[in-house]
Amino acid sequence: MVLSAVACTSESSSDGGERAPSCAYRVIYQDRTYRDVANVEFTAGEKLGSATIPPCDDTGGQDEGEQAGETTTAYKVDGISPELAVAVGDAPGDVVFVAAHLGDKLPPELRKLTDGS
C-alpha cells in the first residue's frame, strides 16, 4: 500500500503580523525525535513498536514532565532505515511519514521519496 503524507501548515495573520503559535508534529521513537515531512510517497511496512507524540506546549510555562504524551504505533517504511524515518498511526493504512530531525536538509534516501531524485 503506497501512502502520501502531507504536513500541516501554520497560520499567519493577513496583516503581516506575528504568526499564531502552533506546535510542530513530533514523534519520539527509540530516543530519536522525528518530524512530519510533506508530500512523501511511501509504503508502510511491518509494525516496529510504540512511539510517543509529546504534548504541545506552544504557550510555554509548563514542564515537559507534567503532561504525558500520546502513544501511537511506529511502522517501518519500506526501503528506509528506521533510524531515518518511520510511519506512525493507529493502523498501517492510516499513518503519517515522519523523518528523524537531521537539520534543514533531508538525507538523499529521503529526498528520493519527495522529488524523485
Rosetta blueprint (number, residue, H / E / L):
1 M L
2 V E
3 L E
4 S E
5 A E
6 V L
7 A L
8 C L
9 T L
10 S L
11 E L
12 S E
13 S L
14 S L
15 D L
16 G L
17 G L
18 E L
19 R E
20 A L
21 P L
22 S L
23 C L
24 A L
25 Y L
26 R E
27 V E
28 I E
29 Y E
30 Q L
31 D L
32 R E
33 T E
34 Y E
35 R E
36 D E
37 V L
38 A L
39 N L
40 V E
41 E E
42 F E
43 T E
44 A E
45 G E
46 E E
47 K E
48 L E
49 G E
50 S E
51 A E
52 T E
53 I E
54 P L
55 P L
56 C L
57 D L
58 D L
59 T L
60 G L
61 G L
62 Q L
63 D L
64 E H
65 G H
66 E H
67 Q L
68 A L
69 G L
70 E E
71 T E
72 T E
73 T E
74 A E
75 Y E
76 K E
77 V E
78 D L
79 G L
80 I L
81 S L
82 P L
83 E L
84 L L
85 A E
86 V E
87 A E
88 V E
89 G E
90 D E
91 A E
92 P L
93 G L
94 D E
95 V E
96 V E
97 F E
98 V E
99 A E
100 A E
101 H L
102 L L
103 G L
104 D L
105 K L
106 L L
107 P L
108 P H
109 E H
110 L H
111 R H
112 K H
113 L H
114 T H
115 D H
116 G L
117 S L
